[in-house]
């Protein structure tokens, strides 16, 4: 079949939203994915990517018939910053769209008959992030521009916690710092302290600067830097701590932890509500991280097993289990597909919270073989979630509950919780 000739510009009517957040129109029967376009809008598009079966583009001008859900973005650097790609639509529209995207992925990719997807669970639409990673060039501090590496400076980011905004402002007079490229700031919503993690070259000269930063900003509890081996402490506290349920979790500078802690607590509560936990329950937590779900649930089960491939995170989980006097958990470092068969255990219940790539087929097969009666799947990508659920359904599981959780308002990122039971 010969290549289809796309024009450089075209007109189309948006009739849906794709996973990833783009509006979807059609041209000569082929889909056209258009950034910042909403269903029902008639748009003029400049194509930026062309394939034989589809194309991608951007708006050349405002829609001729803007949707009722369209709003003016509140952020003054929205057009340049690579962050909040959905700020142009009302928050209610964003939440409805996330519900629709999850439902369509389950229907068309997982090929499930389970059509009921609960309304998006949501919290604060602004200032919800407790983590900010800013790029540094001399005295310039900001986020990367959309699709590039130019630094976009800002006065107040509307999605990070105001305490992080204040920290960034107090940081600027202390710059430049030779070799510094990035700073990752993480706020404890439990005690209000902030940890700064420096990325770049020049660590040997950074210790005195780290102490100066802590002297200038009383909210900075500790400073670390990235190394080839992982990280090293420069000044102050080595770890951040966050309370989830009855458990105080330790978090190393390089360990993953949810940026929206309020939503993480909500998902934990929902898992606790849905899973029938008791003092004989054998619970598996694949991708357990620092113990985000396993450790708060450990008080309500017989024994729990956690698997995590990142050594720093599993060390955090082990330290937290010891500090919280949780002797009924076993924590293993490695990939789920390698460790799970070695455990030679069957489980009553399981939790999986994988990265965006989802769960490896070998890990899913090992999970099915372990025969948990219920699985809680926490997802950060609806496409890989639906792919994995298709395999779990083939293994005898059916969806009991599916719901998006709006961890990242003003963006197209769709996080979800799906509960499955053994048929």
N, C-alpha and C positions, 0 to 999 in steps of 0.2 A: 504494500500500500504506500503510495507516495505521500510525502510530508504535506500536511495541511499548511496553507499560507495564511498566517495571521497578519492582520493589519497592525501598524504601530499604535493606533488608537481605535477605540470602538465605543459604541453605546450599548448598554444592557440594563435590564431590570433585575434587581436583587430579589431572589426568591427564597433565600435561606441563609443559615450561618454554618460554616464548616468547623470541624474540630480545629482548634488553633485560632478561631476568632474572626476569620475573614468572612465577608459577605460572599455569597455565591450567586453569580448570574450565568447566563448562557449566551453563546455566540455560535451560530451554525450547529447547534445541538451539542456543543462542547462546553464544559464548565469553565468559568472564569472566576478566579478567586480575587476579591477586591478588598484591600485593607480599608478599615474605617468606613465600611458601607453597611447599611441596615436593610432588612427585608422590606420590600415594597418601594424602595427608592430607585429612581431612574438616574443612572450615572453615566458620566463620560469618563473613560478609563484610558490611561497610558499604560501599555503593557511593559512589564519589567522582566518577565520570564515567559518563554514560549516552549511548549512541547506539542507533539502531534495531537495528543488527546485533551490537553488542557492548557490554560495560561494563567498567569498571575499579574496583577497590576495595581496601580494606585489611582486615586481620584485626581482628575485634571482640574476640577472645579467643584464647588459645593453641589450636592444633589439638587435637581430641579424641583423635586417634591420631597423635602426632608421629612423623615419619619417623625411621628409624634414623640418617639422615645429619644430622639437626638437632642443633646444638650451641648452647651459650650463648655469645653473642658476647663476645670477650675485652675489647673496648674499653668503658670505662665510659660513654662518651658516644655509643655506637652508636645508641641510639634517637632521638637528636636531631640528630646530625651527618649531613650530606648525602653523606658519602664512601662508606664500605664497605658497599654494599647486600647483599653475599652473605656477610657474616660469620656468619650464622646456620646455615651448612651446612659440613660437613667439607671440607677442602681437596681430598680425593680426589673427593668428590661435585662440587665446583665444576669440576674439570678434566674429569670425565666429561661434565658438562652442556655445557661449551664445545665438546667434541668432537661431541656430539649436535646442538647448535644449528648448528654449521657444516655438518654432514652434511645436516640438514634444509633449510637454505637452499640448498645446492647441488642437492638433489634437487627441491625444489618451486619455487624461483625460477629457478635456472639450468637446471632440467629436464635435468640431466646423468645419464647412466647410471653415472657414476663414483661408486660407493657407498663406496669405501674412503677413510676419513679417518683419518689416523694419530692415535695417542694424543697428548694435549696435551703439548707440550714445556714444561717448567717449571723454575724455579729456586727461590729462597728465597720462602717464603710471607709473610714479614713483613719490614719495614724495607728494602724494595727500592727505594723511590723516591729519586732524587737531586734531585728538584725539589719544592718546597713553595710554594704560593701562599696566604698567610694574609691575612686581613682585619683591619683595625685601626680601633678606635674609642676614642680617648683612650689609656688604658693597657690596654685589653682587646684581646687578640690571639687569633684562632681561625679556624675554618672556618665557612662559612655553614651554617645549618640546612637540612635536607631541605625543598625546596620553598619556601624563604623567604630572607630576607636578615638574619635575626637571627644574631649571632655566637655560636658555640658554642666556649667556651674549653676547653682541654685541657692536661693535664700532659705527657703523652707520646703522640704519635701513633704507632700501631703499624705503619704502613706506610711512613713516611718514615725515611730513614737516621738512626741515633741522633745523628750529628754535626749534623744539621739541628735535631733536637729540642734539643740543647744550645745551639745558636746562638739559637734562639727564646727560650730561658730567659734567656740573657745579654742579649738585646735588650730585654726588658720593662722593666728599670729605667731605660732611656734614653728611654722614652716618657713623656708624649705628644710628638708632633711635629705642629705646626700644618699642616693640609691633607692629612696622610697618610691614605690609605684602604686601600692594599694594599701588601704587600711580597712580591716573588717571590724566593725563595732557590734558587740552583742550586749544587750541589756537584760538583766534579770528582772522579770516582772514581779518576782517574789520579794527581793530586798532593794531594788532600785540601783544596784551597782552596775557598772559597765566595764567590759573587758575590751581592750584594743589589741588587734593582731596585725602586725606589720608584715608586708610582703615586698620583697625587692632584694637589693644587694647592698651590703654594708653593715651587717649586723654587729660587727665588732665595735662600731662607733655609735650604736643605737642605745646602749644601756644608759648612758648619762642623759640622753635626750628623753628616754622613757621615764626616768626619775623626774626630770623637769616637767614633763607632761602631767604626771601624777600630782606634782606640787601645785601646778597651775589649775588643775581641775579635780576637785574633791570627789567627784562621782566615778573617776577612773580607779577601779580596785586593783587592776593588774594589766600588764602589757607583755606580750609575747611576740615572737617573730617566726616566720616560716623557715624551715631548714630542709635539706635533702632528706633527712631522716624523719621529718615530721614538723616539730616545732620545739622552741626552747623559750623558757621564761626570761624576761628582761628585767622586770621590776614588779613588786607587789604580788598579789595572789596569782597562783598558777591556774586556777579553775573558776568557772562560774557555777552557780547553783540555782536550780529552779524547782519549785514545789509542784508536784502533780499528785492529786489525791492525798494520801497520807505519807507520801515518800518524797524525800529531798534528793534530787538527782544531781550528780556531778557531771559537768560538761567541759571537756577539753577544748582548746581553741580550734582544733581541726575536726572535732566530732560534729556530725550532723545533728541538729535539733530544729524543730519546727520554728519558723519565723513568726508565725501567728500562734502564740501560746494559748490565747483564749479559745481558739478553735481546736487546738490539740486537747485541751481539757474537755471540750464538748464531745469530741469523738471518743475519748476515753470513757466518759460517762455513758455514752450511747452503747459502746461495746459492753460495758459492765451491765447495762440494762438488758441487752439482747442475749448475751451468753449465759447459760444456766450454770453459774459457778457455785461450787460447794467445796467442802474440805476434803473431798476425794478426787477432785478434778485434776486430770493431767493435761496441762496447757502447753502448747508449743507456740513460740513467737519466732517466726522466721524473720530475718532482717530486723533484729531487735534493737539495733542502735545502742544508745546509752541506757536502754531499759525503759524507754518512754511508756510503753503499755504494760510490759510484763511485770515490772517491779511494783507499780501501784496496784496491780491485780493480785499480787502474790499473797496478800493477807487473806484472800478469799478462796484459795485453791489448795489442793493437796501438794502438788509439785509442778514447777514450771521449768521448761527448757528454752533457752534463748540462743539463737545462732546469728552471728554477725561477722562479716568478712573484714571489717576495718578494725585493726588491733587497738587503736586509741579509743574507739567507742566501746569495745568490749572491756577494756581496762576501766573505763568510767563506770560501766554497768556493774563490774565486779566490786569496785570501791563503794558504789552506792548500796549494793546488796549487803555488804559488810556493815556499812555505817548505819543502815536501817534495820540491822539484825534480821535479815531475811535468809534463813538457812535452807529454805525449801526451793531454791532455784539452782539450776545447773547452766552455766554459760560457756559456749564454745565459739572459738574463732575459726572462720572458714566459710566457704560457700554452702548454701543450703543443700544443693544437690550432692555435695560430697559428705557433709556432716550428718544429714538426716538418716541415711541408710545405716551409718555407723552406730547410731543410738539404739537401733533395734528395739524401738518403742512403738506402741500404739498410743494415740492421744485421743482424749475426749473432745477437745476443742483446739482450734488453731487460729493464730493471727498472722497475716502476712502484710507487710508494709514496704513494698519494694521501691527502688528508684524508678525513674521514668521509663526505663527499658522494660519494666515488668519482671515477671518471674520466668526463669529459664524452664523450658519444657521438662528437662530432667528433674528439676526441683519440684515442679507440679506433679510429675508422675510419682516421685518419692512421697510427696504430701498425700496424694490419693491412696498410696499403698499403706500409709500410716493410719488411715481410716478414722479421722476425726468426724464426729457427728455434725459439727458445725464449724464453718470457717468464716472469719471476719477479714475481708480484703479491704485494706486502706490503700487507695490509689491516688497517684498524682498525674496520671495520664489516661484519659478514657479509652483511647485506642488500644493500648497494651492491656488495660483492664479487660476490655471486651474480648480480646484475643485469648487471654488466659481463662476467662470464664467459659469460653467455648470448650476448652479442654477439660475444665472441671466438670462441666455438664456431661461431657462424654464419659467422665469417671463416676457419674452417678449423683452429682450434686445439683440442686435447684436453688434459684434465687428466692429468698424470703423477704428481703428488704434491700432497696437500692436508693441512695440519696446523695446528691452533691453536697459538699460542705464548702462554703465560700471562704477559703483560707486567704484568697488574694483578690479582694474587691478592686475594681477599676482595671483589672487585667482579665485576659481570656483563659487563664489557667483554671482547669477544672479538677478539683480534688473530690474524691468520693469515698463513701463507705458502702460496701455491699456485703450482706450477710447471706451465706449459703448453708443449706442443710443437706445431709445425706438422704437421698430419695428412698 
